[in-house]
Amino acid sequence: MNRAGCALRWYYLHRPESLSKEQTLNLPLNQLDLHPLRSELYNELHSRPFHVLPCPAQVTHIALLTTPEQRAAQFRHWQDLHIMLGVDEPADDVSCYEATFGSLRIRREMHMEFASYTFINLDAGDGHQPFQDTGISSLPKGWLEKLTGTVVAAFHIDLQQAKNGPESDLAQIRACFEGERLVGSSPWEGKARVWGSFKLHSDGFGRFMVLNRDMSDSQLGRLTQRLMEIETYRLMSLLSLPLAREMTPSLNDMDQQLAVVTQSLADNRDINEREVLAELTNIAARIEAFRAHSTFRFSATRAYHKLVLTRLEELREDELSGHLTITEFMTRRLTPAVETCESVKDRLEDLSRRVDRASDMVRTRVELAIQSQNQQLLSSMDRRSKIQLMMQHTVEGLSVVAISYYLVGLLKLALDSAYDAGFDFNKSLVLGVAIPVVIILVFVGVRLVHHRFIRLARRQ
């Protein structure tokens, strides 16, 4: 036996399926430090498997915006459906759960901000009338009406074999859509025909028709799921369009106010900086309020739009003569709406940056005015200091005279006391000679004290 054959025989003898429990526990991988989320990461790609749908079938898809409180109520309502249909209810709420109740199959999927329910009637016979019976026809009466959440998307998809359906009779197909203008294409190299109107009909639901020509149940399930995702994500991406239209007039007003302020700054007008800063602060507060209210919605719109474009590419559509394809319809209608939301978001960011720049210019003007005032104040203080210095010199001269006067008086008393004690000298002569000496000594002493304080000030 060659080396390849020996390796293959060793694999079949020692593959993990053939090992005992003790041998499996001793595998080298189990002795390594495994990430606690490793299993979840592997299972994530399998959490939302594609549908496998027979043909014919009737599908109804509903997507609802939900809050955390509504999600808990929806799960309890989901459990009630199992009880009503005599099936054990699920114990845990998972992101994707599918259950089959006889000829009715239901899938519940939880997304970031919405929940989706897909109802599939597997008992649709050949030759049935499209949209007469739907995926929700077999639901217990009153269950759907009590479902919590805000409905965004709700539409029926009718799956038929092309040979049994109205493939070539456009009048019959248009009648199924209540005479609305049709959008149609031939996806996947002509293996099916897809018709839709992208409008609400008399029952409040949208409608799609899929005529299967040469697709397996797995391929038909993938096609149907892509149609459901395209329609759901299309509607979710448009949720921000009314918000963008509502914000536009306010943005126009703020843009005009900001233009007036900027022009006044450019013209170097005499403005009240405090009032201008208050106005800019008010505009900035309004912009931040709009951003807080719309940032998530605009970001979600961009993400949903990318998903729609990705799903459209996966359809690989061919044109049906005389009709817009789904991709052409979306490109013409959806893309401008998304671009409008993007432009409003960009405008918010641009206004925020412009307000910051205008505020910086006003603050610069205020700082320059403060610096000019400080310079004037320093000049005034310098003049006052010079006046004080001149006054100080005058006071120093007067203080020398005053101190000398008191010292001469004390000296005269001392001379009188010495003369009365018997010392013989000319008091007037001694006193006259002492007066200039005292004045000189006092002047020198005052100057020494003055210079000493100057040296201390310089050291500090």
C-alpha positions in Angstrom: 0.0 0.0 0.0 1.4 3.4 -0.9 1.9 6.3 1.5 -1.4 8.1 0.6 -3.4 4.9 1.2 -1.8 4.3 4.5 -2.6 7.9 5.6 -6.2 7.5 4.5 -6.6 4.2 6.4 -5.0 5.8 9.5 -7.5 8.7 9.3 -10.5 6.4 9.2 -9.2 4.3 12.1 -8.4 7.3 14.2 -10.9 10.0 13.2 -12.7 11.7 16.2 -16.1 10.0 15.4 -14.5 6.5 16.0 -12.8 7.5 19.2 -14.2 6.6 22.6 -15.2 9.2 25.1 -11.9 8.8 27.1 -9.9 9.1 23.9 -11.8 12.2 22.8 -11.1 13.9 26.1 -7.4 13.3 25.6 -7.3 15.0 22.2 -4.5 17.6 22.1 -7.0 20.5 21.4 -8.8 19.9 24.7 -5.6 20.5 26.5 -5.3 24.0 25.0 -6.8 27.2 26.3 -10.0 27.6 24.2 -11.7 30.9 23.8 -15.1 30.9 25.6 -16.9 32.2 22.5 -15.4 29.8 20.1 -18.5 27.7 19.7 -20.7 30.8 19.3 -18.4 32.1 16.6 -18.7 28.8 14.7 -22.5 28.7 15.1 -23.0 32.4 14.1 -22.8 31.6 10.4 -25.5 28.9 10.8 -27.8 31.0 13.0 -30.1 32.1 10.1 -30.2 29.3 7.5 -31.8 29.8 4.1 -35.4 28.7 3.6 -36.1 25.5 1.7 -39.4 26.0 0.1 -41.6 23.7 -2.0 -43.5 25.0 -5.0 -46.4 26.0 -4.9 -46.4 27.7 -1.5 -47.7 30.9 0.0 -45.4 33.1 2.1 -46.3 36.1 4.3 -43.5 38.2 5.8 -44.0 40.8 8.6 -41.3 43.0 10.2 -42.0 45.0 13.3 -40.0 47.7 15.1 -39.7 46.6 18.7 -38.5 47.9 22.1 -36.9 45.6 24.7 -40.2 45.5 26.6 -42.1 44.6 23.4 -39.6 41.9 22.6 -40.3 40.2 25.9 -44.1 40.5 25.2 -43.5 39.1 21.7 -41.7 36.1 23.0 -44.6 35.4 25.5 -47.0 35.8 22.6 -44.8 33.4 20.5 -45.1 30.8 23.3 -48.9 31.3 23.4 -49.0 30.3 19.7 -47.4 27.0 20.4 -49.8 26.4 23.2 -52.8 27.3 21.0 -51.5 24.8 18.3 -50.8 22.1 20.8 -47.0 22.1 20.6 -44.5 22.5 23.4 -43.5 26.1 23.6 -39.8 27.2 23.4 -38.1 27.9 26.8 -35.5 30.4 25.6 -35.7 33.4 23.2 -33.1 33.0 20.4 -32.2 35.1 17.4 -33.8 32.7 14.9 -36.4 30.0 15.7 -38.3 28.0 13.2 -41.3 25.7 13.9 -43.6 23.6 11.7 -47.2 23.1 12.7 -48.6 20.7 10.1 -48.8 22.6 6.8 -47.8 25.9 8.5 -44.2 26.8 9.0 -43.3 29.9 10.9 -39.8 31.5 11.4 -39.2 34.2 14.0 -36.0 36.2 13.7 -34.7 38.9 16.0 -32.6 41.7 14.6 -31.0 44.8 16.1 -34.1 47.0 16.0 -36.9 44.9 14.6 -38.3 41.4 14.7 -39.5 39.5 11.6 -42.0 36.8 11.2 -42.3 34.5 8.1 -45.4 32.5 7.7 -45.3 29.7 5.1 -48.4 27.8 3.9 -47.1 24.5 2.6 -50.5 23.2 1.6 -51.1 25.4 -1.5 -52.3 23.3 -4.3 -51.5 23.7 -8.0 -53.8 26.1 -9.8 -54.7 28.1 -6.6 -55.7 31.7 -7.0 -52.8 34.0 -6.1 -53.2 36.0 -2.9 -56.7 34.5 -2.1 -55.1 32.4 0.6 -51.9 33.6 2.2 -49.2 32.5 4.6 -51.3 33.8 7.6 -54.6 32.1 6.6 -53.9 29.1 8.8 -53.0 31.2 11.9 -55.4 30.9 14.9 -57.9 33.7 14.8 -56.9 36.7 16.8 -53.3 35.8 17.4 -51.7 38.1 14.8 -53.8 41.0 15.9 -52.3 40.9 19.4 -48.7 40.9 18.2 -46.9 43.8 19.7 -44.6 46.2 17.8 -44.8 48.7 15.0 -45.3 47.1 11.6 -42.9 48.4 9.0 -43.0 45.7 6.3 -45.9 43.3 5.6 -46.2 41.6 2.2 -47.3 38.3 0.6 -45.2 36.2 -1.8 -47.0 33.7 -4.0 -44.9 30.8 -5.3 -46.1 28.9 -8.3 -44.8 26.7 -11.0 -44.4 28.6 -14.2 -46.3 25.9 -16.2 -49.3 26.2 -13.9 -49.2 30.0 -13.4 -50.0 33.0 -15.6 -46.5 33.3 -17.0 -47.4 34.8 -20.3 -50.7 36.5 -19.6 -49.6 39.9 -18.3 -53.3 41.0 -17.9 -53.9 38.1 -15.6 -50.7 38.9 -13.6 -51.7 42.6 -13.4 -55.1 41.6 -12.1 -53.4 39.8 -9.2 -51.8 43.1 -8.3 -55.1 45.1 -8.6 -54.0 46.8 -11.8 -50.9 48.4 -10.3 -47.9 49.1 -12.5 -45.6 46.1 -12.4 -41.9 45.7 -11.8 -40.5 42.4 -13.1 -37.3 40.5 -13.8 -35.9 37.1 -14.6 -33.3 36.3 -11.9 -30.7 33.6 -11.9 -30.3 33.2 -15.7 -34.1 32.9 -16.4 -34.8 30.1 -13.8 -37.7 32.1 -12.5 -39.9 35.1 -13.1 -40.5 37.7 -10.3 -43.3 40.2 -10.3 -44.1 43.0 -7.9 -45.5 46.4 -7.6 -43.8 47.8 -4.4 -47.2 49.2 -3.3 -49.7 48.5 -0.7 -52.9 46.8 -1.8 -56.4 46.7 -0.6 -55.6 44.3 2.2 -52.8 46.5 3.5 -50.0 44.1 2.4 -47.5 44.3 -0.4 -47.4 41.5 -3.0 -44.8 39.6 -4.9 -45.3 36.7 -7.3 -42.5 34.1 -8.1 -43.0 31.8 -11.1 -40.7 28.9 -10.8 -39.4 27.6 -14.1 -36.3 25.5 -13.2 -35.3 26.0 -9.5 -34.9 23.4 -6.8 -36.5 23.9 -3.4 -33.3 25.2 -1.9 -32.8 27.7 -4.8 -36.4 28.8 -4.5 -35.9 29.3 -0.8 -32.8 31.5 -1.3 -34.5 33.6 -3.9 -37.6 34.1 -1.7 -35.4 35.0 1.3 -33.5 37.6 -0.8 -36.8 39.1 -1.9 -38.0 39.4 1.7 -34.7 41.0 2.7 -34.8 43.5 -0.2 -38.3 44.6 0.6 -37.7 44.7 4.4 -34.3 46.5 4.2 -35.7 48.9 1.6 -38.5 50.1 4.0 -36.1 50.2 7.0 -33.7 52.3 5.0 -36.5 54.8 4.2 -37.4 55.4 7.9 -35.0 58.3 8.0 -36.4 60.1 5.0 -39.3 61.8 6.8 -36.8 62.8 9.6 -34.5 64.4 6.9 -37.4 66.3 5.4 -38.5 67.5 8.8 -35.1 68.7 9.7 -34.3 70.5 6.4 -36.3 73.8 7.1 -34.6 74.2 10.5 -31.2 73.6 8.9 -32.0 76.3 6.3 -32.8 78.8 9.1 -29.6 77.9 11.1 -27.6 78.1 7.9 -29.0 81.6 7.2 -28.3 82.8 10.8 -24.8 81.5 10.6 -24.2 83.2 7.3 -25.2 86.5 8.7 -22.9 86.1 11.7 -20.0 85.1 9.5 -20.5 88.0 7.2 -20.6 90.5 10.1 -17.3 89.0 11.3 -15.8 89.2 7.8 -16.9 92.9 7.4 -15.3 93.7 10.8 -18.4 95.3 12.1 -18.9 96.7 15.6 -20.9 93.8 17.1 -21.8 92.7 20.5 -19.6 89.7 21.1 -21.7 88.4 24.0 -24.9 88.4 22.0 -23.2 86.8 19.0 -21.7 84.0 21.2 -25.1 83.4 22.8 -26.6 83.1 19.3 -23.9 80.7 18.2 -24.3 78.6 21.3 -28.0 78.4 20.6 -27.4 77.2 17.1 -24.8 74.7 18.3 -27.2 73.3 20.9 -29.9 72.8 18.2 -27.5 71.1 15.9 -26.4 68.7 18.7 -30.0 67.9 19.5 -30.6 67.1 15.8 -27.5 64.9 15.7 -28.5 63.0 18.9 -31.9 62.4 17.4 -30.8 61.4 13.9 -27.3 59.9 14.0 -28.4 56.3 14.6 -31.2 56.5 12.1 -29.0 57.9 9.3 -26.3 55.3 10.0 -28.9 52.6 9.9 -30.2 53.9 6.6 -26.7 53.6 5.1 -26.2 50.1 6.4 -29.7 48.9 5.2 -29.1 50.5 1.8 -25.8 48.6 1.4 -27.6 45.3 2.3 -30.3 46.1 -0.3 -27.6 46.6 -3.0 -25.8 43.4 -2.0 -29.0 41.4 -2.2 -29.9 42.9 -5.6 -26.5 41.9 -7.0 -27.1 38.3 -5.8 -30.3 38.2 -7.9 -28.4 38.4 -11.2 -31.5 39.8 -13.0 -32.3 39.7 -16.6 -34.7 42.2 -18.1 -38.3 41.3 -19.0 -39.3 43.2 -22.1 -41.2 46.5 -21.3 -40.7 46.3 -17.5 -38.3 47.8 -15.0 -36.1 45.3 -13.2 -36.1 45.4 -9.4 -32.5 46.7 -9.5 -33.5 49.5 -11.9 -36.5 50.4 -9.8 -34.4 50.5 -6.6 -31.7 52.5 -8.3 -34.1 55.1 -9.6 -36.3 55.4 -6.5 -34.4 54.2 -3.4 -31.0 55.6 -4.1 -32.1 59.3 -4.3 -33.9 59.0 -1.0 -30.9 57.5 0.7 -28.7 60.2 -0.8 -31.1 62.8 0.6 -30.6 61.4 4.1 -26.8 61.3 3.5 -26.8 65.0 2.4 -28.8 66.0 5.5 -26.4 64.1 7.7 -23.4 65.8 6.0 -25.0 69.1 6.3 -25.4 68.7 10.0 -21.7 67.9 10.3 -20.8 70.9 8.1 -23.0 73.2 10.2 -21.4 71.9 13.3 -17.9 72.6 12.0 -18.9 76.1 10.7 -20.4 77.0 14.1 -17.1 75.9 15.8 -15.1 78.1 13.4 -17.4 81.1 13.9 -17.2 80.7 17.7 -13.4 80.6 17.5 -13.4 83.8 15.5 -15.7 85.6 18.0 -13.6 84.3 20.9 -10.5 85.6 19.1 -12.1 89.1 18.8 -13.0 89.0 22.5 -9.4 87.9 23.4 -8.0 90.7 21.3 -10.3 93.2 23.0 -9.3 92.0 26.4 -5.6 92.2 25.5 -6.1 95.8 24.3 -7.9 96.6 27.5 -5.1 95.0 29.6 -2.5 97.0 27.6 -4.3 100.2 28.3 -4.7 99.2 32.0 -1.0 98.4 32.2 -0.1 101.8 30.6 -2.3 103.6 33.1 -0.7 101.6 35.9 2.7 102.5 34.6 1.8 106.2 34.6 0.4 106.0 38.1 3.6 104.2 39.2 5.7 107.0 37.9 3.5 109.6 39.7 3.7 107.5 42.9 7.5 107.4 42.5 7.7 111.1 42.1 5.5 111.6 45.2 7.7 109.1 47.1 10.8 111.1 46.3 9.0 114.3 47.5 7.9 112.5 50.7 11.5 111.2 51.2 12.8 114.8 51.1 10.1 116.0 53.6 10.8 113.0 55.8 14.6 113.9 55.9 13.7 117.4 57.0 11.2 116.2 59.6 13.6 113.5 61.0 16.4 116.1 61.1 14.2 118.6 62.9 13.4 116.1 65.6 17.0 114.9 65.9 18.2 118.5 66.2 15.6 119.2 68.9 16.8 116.1 70.8 20.4 117.2 70.3 19.6 120.7 71.7 18.1 119.2 74.8 21.2 117.1 75.3 23.5 120.2 74.9 21.4 122.1 77.4 21.6 119.3 79.8 25.4 119.1 79.4 25.9 122.9 79.8 23.8 123.0 82.9 25.9 120.1 84.3 29.0 122.3 84.2 30.5 121.7 80.7 31.6 124.9 79.2 31.1 125.2 75.5 29.4 127.4 73.0 25.9 125.9 72.6 24.9 127.9 69.5 28.1 127.0 67.7 27.9 123.3 68.4 24.2 123.2 67.5 24.9 125.1 64.2 27.7 122.7 63.3 25.5 119.7 64.2 22.5 120.7 62.1 24.1 120.0 58.6 25.8 116.9 59.9 22.4 115.5 61.2 20.8 116.3 57.9 23.5 114.5 55.9 23.4 111.5 58.1 19.6 111.2 57.9 19.6 111.6 54.1 22.3 108.9 53.7 20.4 106.6 56.1 17.1 107.0 54.1 18.8 106.3 50.8 20.5 103.2 52.2 17.1 101.9 53.4 15.5 102.7 50.0 18.3 100.8 48.0 18.0 97.9 50.4 14.3 97.5 49.6 15.0 97.8 45.8 17.5 94.9 46.0 15.0 92.8 47.9 12.4 93.4 45.2 14.8 92.5 42.4 15.7 89.2 44.1 12.0 88.2 44.4 
